[in-house]
């Protein structure tokens, strides 16, 4: 069954043909770590985790890299506000991101490169672009000269002038062309910086991914993924600098981008106060329910999150786990038309809604089916669950952990305050009693340097 995916560059569904089937490479742009992950960060992590699982089921070796941007102006601002080194900020939120993604059932990538650990490779790539005439030095900056790459704009499908007029392009007097972008910029003494041939400075945003791809995956990556918002300028710039640094060799075989997450039909933004953090959502529902909700829409389409999204996902999980519980004594088989239908859905542009629809149908059919059919149903449910990253718990445990009523967050906060007071008064027996009571209700309690947080134990 051929894998077919939509290539953003060509705007067509194409057969996936890796350059080396013995070593398939996948790179996905990860978060800038200055705060907790929001749903917009979680969606590509979950969507491309399904892709990773699918590729691993087809190829002997898949090397998946998802980076951390751990030097950035927002990180610098957060560190300055807290009067700590940037590593104190980034380490904290890298740990938080990993915990949140693990709660969503996201597999750990093979590589998790950080920008600060790849500065020599970044400097080397910038030097090559200068030698090839694709970059120039101006007022302590090194900039990529966009007119030196005639194919610039192919990914976004827009001309250079159109992109400059309608995008976040910094206008600076030292640029030769308005679309030229920074590869290296100077750092003042109060900012993070590294030595370079152009003085003390730090990398531009775009060069980091190209250098990390080259170092970890090679000159050409089979699949490059990320959010739709990264098409321009980030990925457009990656193509330009990556292609030029490798003497015209293709930078990426296939580009895949996931759609935006909206909340009640509106874009998530701080100004609207509707940014949904995964860390907060995990206090309302299990990570598996959040994951299922994120997979309920096709990865390329917008996903609108509403007040009922999680409740619906929880009810759906109940039905699926209920079916598995009913089939507990049935031996699964790994063949059958449903088994094939799930793979076919995911093989055709990672169609998770279609794959989930097969699972829903199987759950409805499971109770009245004859024994042989039940074996097929259970095998398909387990196989589909493994590819989608759900249904991995023992059914009885999952159904036991599923909250049947909305959680009283106010009551939980009061219990945590009582526990903190008991700990402060060194009444550890009372503190432990409160913790046990909360854990018996299916909650996980975590004491962090910045306070105690809770989440559903599922």
LUMBA-727888 format. One record per residue (C-alpha): x, y, z; residue number from 1. Coordinates in Angstrom, 2 decimals. Each point is the difference from the previous one (the first is absolute). Last residue first. Layout:
N
site u=X	v=Y	w=Z	resi=NUM;
...
//
This chain:
458
site u=-4.69	v=8.93	w=33.18	resi=458;
site u=1.05	v=1.65	w=3.22	resi=457;
site u=-1.89	v=3.17	w=-0.71	resi=456;
site u=2.14	v=2.99	w=0.76	resi=455;
site u=1.13	v=1.94	w=3.03	resi=454;
site u=2.45	v=2.78	w=0.66	resi=453;
site u=2.00	v=1.00	w=3.10	resi=452;
site u=2.15	v=3.13	w=-0.07	resi=451;
site u=2.82	v=1.76	w=-1.87	resi=450;
site u=2.70	v=-2.47	w=1.06	resi=449;
site u=-2.33	v=-2.85	w=-0.94	resi=448;
site u=-2.02	v=-2.44	w=2.11	resi=447;
site u=-2.05	v=-2.30	w=-2.23	resi=446;
site u=-3.35	v=-1.53	w=0.93	resi=445;
site u=-1.62	v=-2.54	w=-2.35	resi=444;
site u=-3.77	v=-0.28	w=0.24	resi=443;
site u=-2.23	v=-3.07	w=-0.33	resi=442;
site u=-2.21	v=0.54	w=3.05	resi=441;
site u=2.20	v=-2.38	w=1.99	resi=440;
site u=2.87	v=2.35	w=-0.83	resi=439;
site u=-1.82	v=2.90	w=1.65	resi=438;
site u=-0.61	v=-1.99	w=3.20	resi=437;
site u=3.59	v=-1.22	w=0.02	resi=436;
site u=1.26	v=3.59	w=-0.27	resi=435;
site u=-2.27	v=1.15	w=2.82	resi=434;
site u=1.28	v=-2.82	w=2.24	resi=433;
site u=3.62	v=0.79	w=-0.90	resi=432;
site u=-0.43	v=3.64	w=1.06	resi=431;
site u=-1.68	v=-1.11	w=3.22	resi=430;
site u=2.90	v=-2.34	w=0.86	resi=429;
site u=2.50	v=2.67	w=-1.05	resi=428;
site u=-1.10	v=2.49	w=2.63	resi=427;
site u=3.18	v=2.02	w=-0.46	resi=426;
site u=-1.99	v=3.25	w=0.36	resi=425;
site u=0.98	v=0.97	w=-3.57	resi=424;
site u=-1.01	v=-3.50	w=-1.10	resi=423;
site u=-3.39	v=0.35	w=1.63	resi=422;
site u=-0.52	v=3.41	w=-1.60	resi=421;
site u=0.91	v=-1.43	w=-3.39	resi=420;
site u=-2.48	v=-2.83	w=0.52	resi=419;
site u=-2.78	v=2.40	w=0.99	resi=418;
site u=0.73	v=2.14	w=-3.08	resi=417;
site u=-0.04	v=-3.15	w=-2.16	resi=416;
site u=-3.37	v=-0.99	w=1.46	resi=415;
site u=-1.39	v=3.48	w=-0.72	resi=414;
site u=1.23	v=-0.20	w=-3.60	resi=413;
site u=-1.72	v=-3.37	w=-0.41	resi=412;
site u=-3.30	v=1.42	w=1.30	resi=411;
site u=0.22	v=2.91	w=-2.46	resi=410;
site u=0.78	v=-2.37	w=-2.87	resi=409;
site u=-3.19	v=-1.96	w=0.57	resi=408;
site u=0.51	v=-2.61	w=-2.73	resi=407;
site u=-2.83	v=-0.50	w=-2.48	resi=406;
site u=-1.70	v=-3.33	w=0.62	resi=405;
site u=0.76	v=-3.46	w=-1.35	resi=404;
site u=3.78	v=0.27	w=0.26	resi=403;
site u=1.71	v=-2.83	w=-1.92	resi=402;
site u=2.50	v=-1.73	w=2.27	resi=401;
site u=-2.04	v=-3.17	w=0.49	resi=400;
site u=-0.77	v=-0.23	w=-3.71	resi=399;
site u=3.70	v=0.27	w=-0.78	resi=398;
site u=1.02	v=-2.57	w=2.59	resi=397;
site u=-2.59	v=-2.52	w=-1.22	resi=396;
site u=1.03	v=0.52	w=-3.64	resi=395;
site u=3.73	v=-0.59	w=0.68	resi=394;
site u=1.66	v=3.01	w=-1.52	resi=393;
site u=1.31	v=0.46	w=-3.55	resi=392;
site u=-3.30	v=0.97	w=-1.55	resi=391;
site u=1.56	v=3.04	w=-1.72	resi=390;
site u=3.16	v=0.83	w=-1.95	resi=389;
site u=-1.64	v=0.08	w=-3.43	resi=388;
site u=2.11	v=-2.84	w=-1.37	resi=387;
site u=-0.32	v=-2.02	w=3.23	resi=386;
site u=-3.73	v=0.63	w=0.24	resi=385;
site u=-0.51	v=-1.12	w=-3.58	resi=384;
site u=1.84	v=-3.25	w=0.71	resi=383;
site u=-1.86	v=-0.61	w=3.26	resi=382;
site u=-3.39	v=0.77	w=-1.49	resi=381;
site u=0.77	v=-2.08	w=-3.11	resi=380;
site u=1.06	v=-3.01	w=2.04	resi=379;
site u=-3.04	v=0.32	w=2.23	resi=378;
site u=-2.34	v=0.16	w=-2.97	resi=377;
site u=1.61	v=-2.96	w=-1.74	resi=376;
site u=-0.24	v=-2.12	w=3.15	resi=375;
site u=-3.60	v=1.14	w=0.46	resi=374;
site u=-0.75	v=-1.18	w=-3.54	resi=373;
site u=1.13	v=-3.51	w=0.86	resi=372;
site u=-2.07	v=0.07	w=3.20	resi=371;
site u=-3.26	v=1.14	w=-1.60	resi=370;
site u=-0.82	v=3.74	w=0.17	resi=369;
site u=-2.75	v=1.44	w=2.19	resi=368;
site u=2.20	v=1.90	w=2.42	resi=367;
site u=2.73	v=1.17	w=-2.39	resi=366;
site u=-2.04	v=1.76	w=-2.66	resi=365;
site u=-0.22	v=3.37	w=1.68	resi=364;
site u=3.71	v=-0.05	w=0.90	resi=363;
site u=0.91	v=-1.02	w=-3.56	resi=362;
site u=-1.90	v=2.96	w=-1.44	resi=361;
site u=1.77	v=2.39	w=2.34	resi=360;
site u=3.39	v=-1.48	w=-0.93	resi=359;
site u=-0.69	v=0.40	w=-3.71	resi=358;
site u=-1.05	v=3.61	w=0.58	resi=357;
site u=3.29	v=0.57	w=1.83	resi=356;
site u=1.93	v=-0.99	w=-3.12	resi=355;
site u=-2.12	v=2.35	w=-2.13	resi=354;
site u=0.53	v=2.86	w=2.46	resi=353;
site u=3.76	v=-0.77	w=0.07	resi=352;
site u=0.52	v=0.45	w=-3.75	resi=351;
site u=3.80	v=-0.02	w=-0.12	resi=350;
site u=0.12	v=0.98	w=-3.66	resi=349;
site u=-1.22	v=-3.34	w=-1.32	resi=348;
site u=2.15	v=-2.48	w=1.95	resi=347;
site u=-1.96	v=0.87	w=3.14	resi=346;
site u=-3.31	v=-0.99	w=-1.54	resi=345;
site u=1.46	v=-3.08	w=-1.70	resi=344;
site u=1.53	v=-1.21	w=3.26	resi=343;
site u=-3.37	v=0.21	w=1.73	resi=342;
site u=-1.74	v=-1.72	w=-2.92	resi=341;
site u=2.53	v=-2.87	w=-0.01	resi=340;
site u=-0.69	v=-0.94	w=3.61	resi=339;
site u=-3.68	v=0.43	w=-0.77	resi=338;
site u=0.21	v=-2.44	w=-2.93	resi=337;
site u=1.59	v=-2.77	w=2.03	resi=336;
site u=3.34	v=-0.98	w=1.43	resi=335;
site u=1.88	v=0.43	w=3.24	resi=334;
site u=-2.05	v=-2.33	w=2.15	resi=333;
site u=-1.03	v=0.76	w=3.58	resi=332;
site u=-0.73	v=-2.71	w=2.60	resi=331;
site u=-3.30	v=0.73	w=1.75	resi=330;
site u=-0.19	v=-0.06	w=3.81	resi=329;
site u=0.05	v=3.80	w=0.36	resi=328;
site u=-2.37	v=0.62	w=-2.91	resi=327;
site u=-2.62	v=1.73	w=2.17	resi=326;
site u=2.79	v=2.06	w=1.57	resi=325;
site u=1.19	v=0.92	w=-3.48	resi=324;
site u=-3.49	v=1.23	w=-0.92	resi=323;
site u=-0.23	v=2.01	w=3.20	resi=322;
site u=3.41	v=1.48	w=-0.78	resi=321;
site u=-1.35	v=1.28	w=-3.29	resi=320;
site u=-3.27	v=1.22	w=1.51	resi=319;
site u=1.71	v=1.77	w=2.89	resi=318;
site u=2.52	v=1.52	w=-2.39	resi=317;
site u=-2.88	v=1.52	w=-1.93	resi=316;
site u=-1.53	v=1.40	w=3.16	resi=315;
site u=3.33	v=1.58	w=0.93	resi=314;
site u=0.37	v=1.52	w=-3.46	resi=313;
site u=-3.49	v=1.51	w=0.23	resi=312;
site u=0.79	v=1.50	w=3.39	resi=311;
site u=3.26	v=1.40	w=-1.33	resi=310;
site u=-1.55	v=1.80	w=-2.96	resi=309;
site u=-3.09	v=1.30	w=1.80	resi=308;
site u=1.33	v=3.43	w=0.99	resi=307;
site u=1.30	v=0.50	w=-3.52	resi=306;
site u=3.22	v=-0.56	w=-1.91	resi=305;
site u=-0.09	v=0.65	w=-3.74	resi=304;
site u=2.55	v=-1.98	w=-1.99	resi=303;
site u=0.98	v=1.50	w=-3.34	resi=302;
site u=0.72	v=-2.55	w=-2.75	resi=301;
site u=3.37	v=-1.48	w=-0.96	resi=300;
site u=0.05	v=-2.45	w=2.92	resi=299;
site u=-3.47	v=-1.33	w=-0.76	resi=298;
site u=-2.24	v=0.64	w=3.00	resi=297;
site u=-0.65	v=-2.41	w=2.89	resi=296;
site u=3.73	v=-0.48	w=0.63	resi=295;
site u=0.25	v=2.92	w=2.43	resi=294;
site u=-3.08	v=-1.26	w=1.86	resi=293;
site u=1.53	v=-3.47	w=0.30	resi=292;
site u=3.18	v=1.52	w=1.43	resi=291;
site u=-1.93	v=2.03	w=2.56	resi=290;
site u=-1.90	v=-3.14	w=1.01	resi=289;
site u=3.25	v=-1.96	w=0.34	resi=288;
site u=1.50	v=2.76	w=2.13	resi=287;
site u=-2.74	v=-0.42	w=2.58	resi=286;
site u=-2.39	v=2.83	w=0.66	resi=285;
site u=-0.43	v=3.21	w=1.96	resi=284;
site u=3.36	v=0.32	w=1.71	resi=283;
site u=1.70	v=-1.09	w=-3.21	resi=282;
site u=-1.64	v=2.99	w=-1.68	resi=281;
site u=2.05	v=2.34	w=2.18	resi=280;
site u=3.36	v=-1.53	w=-0.94	resi=279;
site u=-1.09	v=-0.15	w=-3.64	resi=278;
site u=-0.36	v=3.77	w=0.08	resi=277;
site u=-3.02	v=1.53	w=-1.73	resi=276;
site u=0.54	v=3.57	w=-1.22	resi=275;
site u=-3.41	v=1.67	w=0.16	resi=274;
site u=0.81	v=3.32	w=1.65	resi=273;
site u=-0.95	v=1.94	w=-3.11	resi=272;
site u=3.22	v=2.06	w=0.11	resi=271;
site u=2.01	v=-3.12	w=0.81	resi=270;
site u=-1.12	v=-1.59	w=-3.25	resi=269;
site u=-1.74	v=-3.14	w=-1.23	resi=268;
site u=-1.89	v=0.72	w=-3.21	resi=267;
site u=-3.76	v=0.06	w=0.37	resi=266;
site u=-2.62	v=-2.58	w=-0.99	resi=265;
site u=-0.70	v=-1.18	w=3.55	resi=264;
site u=3.75	v=-0.43	w=0.45	resi=263;
site u=2.10	v=-0.37	w=-3.16	resi=262;
site u=2.82	v=-2.44	w=-0.74	resi=261;
site u=1.80	v=0.59	w=-3.29	resi=260;
site u=0.68	v=-2.56	w=-2.72	resi=259;
site u=2.87	v=-2.48	w=-0.24	resi=258;
site u=2.79	v=0.26	w=-2.54	resi=257;
site u=1.83	v=-2.70	w=-1.99	resi=256;
site u=2.97	v=0.58	w=-2.33	resi=255;
site u=1.48	v=-2.85	w=-2.05	resi=254;
site u=3.48	v=-0.74	w=-1.33	resi=253;
site u=1.86	v=2.72	w=1.85	resi=252;
site u=3.11	v=2.07	w=-0.65	resi=251;
site u=0.63	v=-1.11	w=-3.58	resi=250;
site u=3.70	v=0.40	w=-0.95	resi=249;
site u=0.66	v=3.45	w=-1.47	resi=248;
site u=3.57	v=0.38	w=1.22	resi=247;
site u=-0.72	v=-1.22	w=3.54	resi=246;
site u=0.07	v=3.37	w=1.78	resi=245;
site u=-2.21	v=1.41	w=-2.78	resi=244;
site u=-2.71	v=-2.59	w=0.55	resi=243;
site u=0.01	v=0.42	w=3.77	resi=242;
site u=0.01	v=3.81	w=-0.15	resi=241;
site u=-2.92	v=0.26	w=-2.40	resi=240;
site u=-2.02	v=-2.93	w=1.31	resi=239;
site u=0.32	v=1.16	w=3.60	resi=238;
site u=-1.11	v=3.49	w=-1.00	resi=237;
site u=-3.26	v=-1.29	w=-1.46	resi=236;
site u=-0.36	v=-2.14	w=3.10	resi=235;
site u=0.21	v=2.94	w=2.38	resi=234;
site u=-1.61	v=2.83	w=-1.98	resi=233;
site u=-2.45	v=-1.28	w=-0.95	resi=232;
site u=-1.08	v=-3.63	w=0.31	resi=231;
site u=0.35	v=0.24	w=3.79	resi=230;
site u=-3.60	v=1.04	w=0.70	resi=229;
site u=-1.22	v=-3.27	w=-1.51	resi=228;
site u=1.58	v=-1.89	w=2.88	resi=227;
site u=2.90	v=-2.33	w=-0.51	resi=226;
site u=1.36	v=-2.88	w=-2.02	resi=225;
site u=3.06	v=-0.85	w=-2.09	resi=224;
site u=0.03	v=-3.40	w=-1.67	resi=223;
site u=2.90	v=-1.76	w=-1.77	resi=222;
site u=2.76	v=2.31	w=1.25	resi=221;
site u=2.82	v=0.95	w=-2.37	resi=220;
site u=3.47	v=1.05	w=1.19	resi=219;
site u=0.07	v=-2.53	w=2.82	resi=218;
site u=-2.14	v=-0.93	w=3.00	resi=217;
site u=1.76	v=1.18	w=3.16	resi=216;
site u=2.57	v=2.58	w=-1.09	resi=215;
site u=-1.72	v=1.15	w=-3.18	resi=214;
site u=-3.40	v=0.19	w=1.69	resi=213;
site u=1.53	v=1.95	w=2.90	resi=212;
site u=1.62	v=2.51	w=-2.35	resi=211;
site u=-3.18	v=0.52	w=-2.01	resi=210;
site u=-2.06	v=0.34	w=3.16	resi=209;
site u=2.24	v=2.66	w=1.57	resi=208;
site u=0.32	v=2.12	w=-3.13	resi=207;
site u=-3.60	v=1.23	w=0.25	resi=206;
site u=0.00	v=1.76	w=3.37	resi=205;
site u=3.16	v=2.04	w=-0.32	resi=204;
site u=2.98	v=-1.27	w=1.94	resi=203;
site u=1.77	v=1.88	w=2.81	resi=202;
site u=2.74	v=2.58	w=0.30	resi=201;
site u=3.57	v=0.82	w=0.95	resi=200;
site u=1.91	v=1.12	w=-3.05	resi=199;
site u=-0.25	v=-0.77	w=-3.70	resi=198;
site u=2.44	v=-2.94	w=-0.02	resi=197;
site u=-2.02	v=-1.41	w=2.92	resi=196;
site u=0.00	v=0.05	w=3.79	resi=195;
site u=-3.25	v=-0.90	w=1.70	resi=194;
site u=-2.71	v=2.16	w=1.55	resi=193;
site u=-2.77	v=0.18	w=2.57	resi=192;
site u=-1.08	v=3.62	w=0.65	resi=191;
site u=1.14	v=2.53	w=2.62	resi=190;
site u=3.38	v=0.45	w=-1.71	resi=189;
site u=-1.61	v=0.98	w=-3.29	resi=188;
site u=-0.54	v=-2.69	w=-2.59	resi=187;
site u=0.59	v=0.36	w=-3.73	resi=186;
site u=-2.14	v=-1.83	w=-2.55	resi=185;
site u=0.52	v=-3.10	w=-2.13	resi=184;
site u=-2.10	v=-1.44	w=-2.84	resi=183;
site u=-2.29	v=3.00	w=-0.36	resi=182;
site u=-2.40	v=0.26	w=-2.92	resi=181;
site u=0.06	v=1.80	w=-3.33	resi=180;
site u=-3.57	v=0.82	w=-1.11	resi=179;
site u=0.54	v=3.78	w=-0.07	resi=178;
site u=3.08	v=-0.35	w=-2.26	resi=177;
site u=3.54	v=1.23	w=0.65	resi=176;
site u=-0.78	v=0.24	w=3.70	resi=175;
site u=1.98	v=2.48	w=2.13	resi=174;
site u=-2.92	v=2.44	w=0.23	resi=173;
site u=-2.19	v=-2.53	w=1.82	resi=172;
site u=-3.57	v=-1.14	w=-0.66	resi=171;
site u=-0.88	v=-3.13	w=1.97	resi=170;
site u=-2.33	v=-2.28	w=-1.93	resi=169;
site u=-3.13	v=-1.20	w=1.79	resi=168;
site u=-2.07	v=-0.45	w=-3.12	resi=167;
site u=-2.36	v=1.77	w=-2.38	resi=166;
site u=2.16	v=2.36	w=-2.07	resi=165;
site u=3.12	v=-2.18	w=0.12	resi=164;
site u=-1.91	v=-3.03	w=-1.19	resi=163;
site u=-1.63	v=1.84	w=-2.89	resi=162;
site u=3.35	v=1.42	w=-1.13	resi=161;
site u=1.60	v=-3.45	w=0.14	resi=160;
site u=-2.73	v=-1.70	w=-2.03	resi=159;
site u=-2.39	v=-2.42	w=1.65	resi=158;
site u=-0.47	v=-3.76	w=-0.18	resi=157;
site u=0.92	v=-0.56	w=3.65	resi=156;
site u=2.42	v=-2.81	w=-0.82	resi=155;
site u=1.22	v=1.46	w=-3.31	resi=154;
site u=0.77	v=3.42	w=1.48	resi=153;
site u=3.76	v=-0.01	w=-0.59	resi=152;
site u=0.78	v=-1.94	w=-3.17	resi=151;
site u=2.43	v=2.67	w=-1.26	resi=150;
site u=2.38	v=-0.37	w=2.98	resi=149;
site u=2.57	v=2.84	w=-0.16	resi=148;
site u=-2.92	v=2.47	w=0.06	resi=147;
site u=-0.54	v=-0.98	w=3.69	resi=146;
site u=3.37	v=1.20	w=1.29	resi=145;
site u=0.45	v=-1.81	w=3.31	resi=144;
site u=1.20	v=2.39	w=2.66	resi=143;
site u=2.98	v=0.08	w=2.36	resi=142;
site u=-0.27	v=2.77	w=2.55	resi=141;
site u=2.81	v=2.05	w=1.54	resi=140;
site u=-0.90	v=3.10	w=-1.99	resi=139;
site u=-0.36	v=-1.92	w=-3.28	resi=138;
site u=1.54	v=-3.33	w=-0.96	resi=137;
site u=-1.17	v=-1.80	w=-3.12	resi=136;
site u=-1.72	v=-3.23	w=-0.99	resi=135;
site u=-0.64	v=-2.08	w=-3.13	resi=134;
site u=3.45	v=0.63	w=-1.49	resi=133;
site u=1.18	v=-3.59	w=0.33	resi=132;
site u=2.67	v=0.96	w=2.56	resi=131;
site u=-2.58	v=1.85	w=2.11	resi=130;
site u=-2.39	v=-2.97	w=-0.10	resi=129;
site u=2.85	v=-2.28	w=1.07	resi=128;
site u=0.83	v=2.23	w=2.98	resi=127;
site u=-3.66	v=0.00	w=1.09	resi=126;
site u=0.01	v=-3.80	w=-0.08	resi=125;
site u=3.12	v=-0.18	w=2.17	resi=124;
site u=-1.40	v=2.51	w=2.51	resi=123;
site u=-3.15	v=-2.11	w=0.34	resi=122;
site u=2.04	v=-3.19	w=0.51	resi=121;
site u=2.07	v=1.74	w=2.70	resi=120;
site u=-3.24	v=1.30	w=1.64	resi=119;
site u=-1.55	v=-3.45	w=0.26	resi=118;
site u=-0.48	v=-0.59	w=3.75	resi=117;
site u=-1.67	v=3.39	w=0.53	resi=116;
site u=-2.50	v=-0.82	w=-2.75	resi=115;
site u=-1.24	v=-3.13	w=1.71	resi=114;
site u=-0.31	v=-3.37	w=-1.70	resi=113;
site u=-2.64	v=-2.53	w=1.07	resi=112;
site u=0.92	v=-3.14	w=-1.95	resi=111;
site u=-1.68	v=-3.41	w=-0.06	resi=110;
site u=-3.33	v=1.63	w=0.80	resi=109;
site u=-1.72	v=-0.86	w=3.29	resi=108;
site u=-3.40	v=-1.53	w=-0.74	resi=107;
site u=-3.02	v=2.24	w=0.55	resi=106;
site u=-2.59	v=-1.63	w=2.26	resi=105;
site u=-1.62	v=3.30	w=0.97	resi=104;
site u=1.41	v=-0.31	w=3.54	resi=103;
site u=3.42	v=-0.48	w=-1.59	resi=102;
site u=-0.55	v=3.28	w=-1.86	resi=101;
site u=-0.74	v=1.81	w=3.26	resi=100;
site u=3.01	v=-1.46	w=1.79	resi=99;
site u=2.33	v=0.79	w=-2.88	resi=98;
site u=-1.30	v=3.56	w=-0.21	resi=97;
site u=0.43	v=0.51	w=3.75	resi=96;
site u=3.59	v=-1.26	w=-0.13	resi=95;
site u=0.74	v=2.28	w=-2.95	resi=94;
site u=-1.74	v=2.77	w=1.94	resi=93;
site u=2.28	v=-0.22	w=3.02	resi=92;
site u=3.16	v=-0.49	w=-2.02	resi=91;
site u=-0.84	v=3.01	w=-2.18	resi=90;
site u=-0.58	v=2.45	w=2.82	resi=89;
site u=3.01	v=-0.92	w=2.14	resi=88;
site u=2.10	v=-0.30	w=-3.17	resi=87;
site u=-0.82	v=3.63	w=-0.83	resi=86;
site u=1.95	v=1.11	w=3.06	resi=85;
site u=-2.11	v=1.47	w=2.85	resi=84;
site u=-1.27	v=3.48	w=0.88	resi=83;
site u=-3.65	v=-1.09	w=-0.33	resi=82;
site u=-0.86	v=2.88	w=-2.36	resi=81;
site u=3.34	v=-0.38	w=-1.79	resi=80;
site u=-0.54	v=-3.72	w=-0.47	resi=79;
site u=-3.49	v=0.58	w=-1.41	resi=78;
site u=1.28	v=2.70	w=-2.36	resi=77;
site u=2.85	v=-2.20	w=-1.24	resi=76;
site u=-2.44	v=-2.86	w=-0.57	resi=75;
site u=-2.22	v=2.29	w=-2.04	resi=74;
site u=3.04	v=1.24	w=-1.97	resi=73;
site u=1.05	v=-3.57	w=-0.80	resi=72;
site u=2.46	v=-2.63	w=1.17	resi=71;
site u=-1.36	v=-3.43	w=0.92	resi=70;
site u=-1.79	v=-0.94	w=-3.22	resi=69;
site u=-0.63	v=-3.68	w=0.72	resi=68;
site u=0.15	v=-2.40	w=-2.91	resi=67;
site u=-1.97	v=-3.01	w=-1.18	resi=66;
site u=2.04	v=-2.71	w=-1.73	resi=65;
site u=-1.33	v=-3.36	w=-1.20	resi=64;
site u=2.32	v=-2.66	w=-1.38	resi=63;
site u=-2.01	v=-2.90	w=-1.44	resi=62;
site u=1.56	v=-3.44	w=-0.39	resi=61;
site u=-1.59	v=-3.22	w=-1.24	resi=60;
site u=-2.77	v=1.72	w=-1.91	resi=59;
site u=-3.75	v=-0.61	w=-0.12	resi=58;
site u=-1.21	v=-0.07	w=3.63	resi=57;
site u=2.59	v=2.62	w=0.91	resi=56;
site u=-1.44	v=2.27	w=-2.69	resi=55;
site u=-3.49	v=-0.32	w=1.47	resi=54;
site u=1.23	v=0.69	w=3.54	resi=53;
site u=1.91	v=3.07	w=-1.19	resi=52;
site u=-3.05	v=1.24	w=-1.91	resi=51;
site u=-2.10	v=-0.43	w=3.14	resi=50;
site u=2.63	v=1.95	w=1.94	resi=49;
site u=-0.20	v=2.56	w=-2.78	resi=48;
site u=-3.60	v=0.76	w=0.91	resi=47;
site u=0.62	v=-0.03	w=3.76	resi=46;
site u=3.02	v=2.34	w=0.03	resi=45;
site u=-1.55	v=2.11	w=-2.76	resi=44;
site u=-3.13	v=0.53	w=2.14	resi=43;
site u=1.72	v=0.48	w=3.34	resi=42;
site u=1.70	v=3.30	w=-0.80	resi=41;
site u=-3.30	v=1.58	w=-1.12	resi=40;
site u=-1.65	v=-1.55	w=3.04	resi=39;
site u=2.32	v=1.93	w=2.29	resi=38;
site u=3.39	v=-1.06	w=1.36	resi=37;
site u=1.15	v=1.66	w=3.23	resi=36;
site u=2.21	v=3.07	w=-0.30	resi=35;
site u=3.43	v=1.11	w=-1.25	resi=34;
site u=0.91	v=-3.06	w=-2.07	resi=33;
site u=-0.30	v=0.80	w=-3.69	resi=32;
site u=-1.77	v=-3.14	w=-1.11	resi=31;
site u=0.84	v=-2.71	w=-2.55	resi=30;
site u=0.41	v=0.08	w=-3.76	resi=29;
site u=-0.43	v=-3.53	w=-1.33	resi=28;
site u=2.70	v=-2.03	w=-1.74	resi=27;
site u=-0.46	v=-3.49	w=-1.46	resi=26;
site u=2.67	v=-2.25	w=-1.52	resi=25;
site u=-0.42	v=-3.51	w=-1.41	resi=24;
site u=3.09	v=-2.19	w=0.25	resi=23;
site u=-0.14	v=-3.37	w=-1.81	resi=22;
site u=-2.50	v=1.40	w=-2.50	resi=21;
site u=2.69	v=2.47	w=-1.13	resi=20;
site u=-1.24	v=3.02	w=-1.98	resi=19;
site u=-3.48	v=-0.63	w=1.33	resi=18;
site u=-2.86	v=-0.44	w=-2.49	resi=17;
site u=-3.31	v=1.34	w=1.27	resi=16;
site u=-2.58	v=-0.07	w=-2.77	resi=15;
site u=-1.35	v=3.47	w=-0.61	resi=14;
site u=-3.12	v=1.95	w=0.86	resi=13;
site u=0.47	v=3.31	w=-1.74	resi=12;
site u=0.66	v=3.61	w=1.01	resi=11;
site u=3.57	v=-0.31	w=-1.36	resi=10;
site u=1.75	v=1.59	w=2.97	resi=9;
site u=-2.67	v=-0.86	w=2.56	resi=8;
site u=0.35	v=-3.69	w=-0.87	resi=7;
site u=-3.22	v=-1.82	w=0.87	resi=6;
site u=0.80	v=-3.56	w=1.02	resi=5;
site u=-0.37	v=-3.44	w=-1.58	resi=4;
site u=1.47	v=-3.16	w=1.56	resi=3;
site u=-0.32	v=-2.92	w=-2.40	resi=2;
site u=-1.73	v=-3.18	w=1.20	resi=1;
//
